[in-house]
Amino acid sequence: MDAAQPLRGLGPKSRAQLSALGVHSLSELRAHDAVALYARLKQQWPGASINLLYALIGAQDELDWRVVARQRRTELLLRLDDLGLAPK
């Protein structure tokens, strides 16, 4: 990942998973739909939690993942449900 553009809220494991999918910088992360990217990550790493989705959006928007979870939880859960990925 770009050292000049850290991905806020994403730790080493998440960054490594993104890197494995070809996402290496903030600009590359922003070029993706976060839900679609989360779906790809979930295929590779089934244990990925919904908090990772919140963190992806938080990194894209430079927000804390908890803010994303509070503000967009229902919308994101509905989108995940449409994809068959909503947590149970």
N, C-alpha and C positions, 0 to 999 in steps of 0.2 A: 504494500500500500504506500501511497505517497506520504513521505514523512512530513512534507509541507502541509498536507491536508489530512490530518488524522480523522479517522472515522469514530466520531464521538459515540461512546456507549458500546462499542464492539470490542470484545477482548481478542486475545491471540487465537483462540480456537475458532471463533466466528470469522475472523479475518482469514484464517487458513482455509476454512470451508469456502468462503467467497473466492479466494484465490484459485482454488481447485476448479471453480466454475468460470474462471477467466475475468473475475472482477478484482482489479488491483488498485483502484483509486476512487476517490470521492466522485469524480466526474463520471467514471464508469458505473458506479453504484447509482448515481442519479439518472443515468440513461435507462435504467430498468424500472419496470413496474415492481414495487416491493412485494406485492402479493404473488405475482408470477415467479419472482426470484425465490421467495420463501417456499413456494410449491416445489421448485427445482431442488432447493436445499433439503426439503423434507423427503424427497425421493431418495437422495443420497444418504441422508442421515435421519432416519425415521424418529429418532429421539429428540429432534429439534422442537423446542417448545414455542408457544405463541409469543413468548417474550422476545424471541429472536425476530419475529415479524415487527413487533413494536420497536425493537432496537434498529432494524433496518430503516424503517421510516424515520425514526429519530435521527439517525446518522444522515439520511438524505436531507432532512429539514433542519438539522442542527438543534434538535430538541432532546430533552431527556426522555428515555423510553417510557417512563411512568406518565409523563404528560400525554404522550401518544395513546397509551393504554386508557387513560381517563377520558380523553376527548374523542377517540375514534373506535373504541372497543366494539360497539354494536355494529357499526358499518363494516369493520374488518371481519368480525365473526360471521356476518351474513355473506360476505364474499367468500370466506373459507368454506362455509356451508355449501355454497353453490359448487365449489370444487371438490366437495367430499372430504375436506381437510379440517373441519371444525373440531376443536377438542371436545372430548366427551365428558 
